[in-house]
Amino acid sequence: MPPKQRYFIAGELYGKPLSVLMDRYEFSTIYLQMQGFEPINPMELILDYRAYFWVDMFLEVYLPALEKCDGLYLQKGWEETVLARIAHYISTEILRIPIIFEDSVLN
């Protein structure tokens, strides 16, 4: 059996209570698992993510994880998040990997 395709989850990381953000990422993780993908959840990669300056977090954690993935999963409202917009750009213009938009699959 071939390895599962890895999909990086991108969405909001700030601006809401941590429990709300964690729930959204967990929901996305479960959805991707049900579709047969291996989800890469940045909330699990960053132990104390609020301690990171976002540029450091992007360079040290977010970008290296995204580069190892076969696709990108963009949560609803991704356009409002700087890191998700950067992930979208890198995925389309540099990595050229497929993107799943949460808006289009969970209507």
Buried (B, 14 or more C-beta within 10 A) or exposed (E): EEEBBBBBBBBBBEEEEEEEBBEBBBBBBEBBEEBEBBBBBBBBBBEEBEEBEEEEBBEEBBBEBBEEBBBBBBBBEBEEBEBBBBBBEBBEEEBEBEBBBBEEEEE
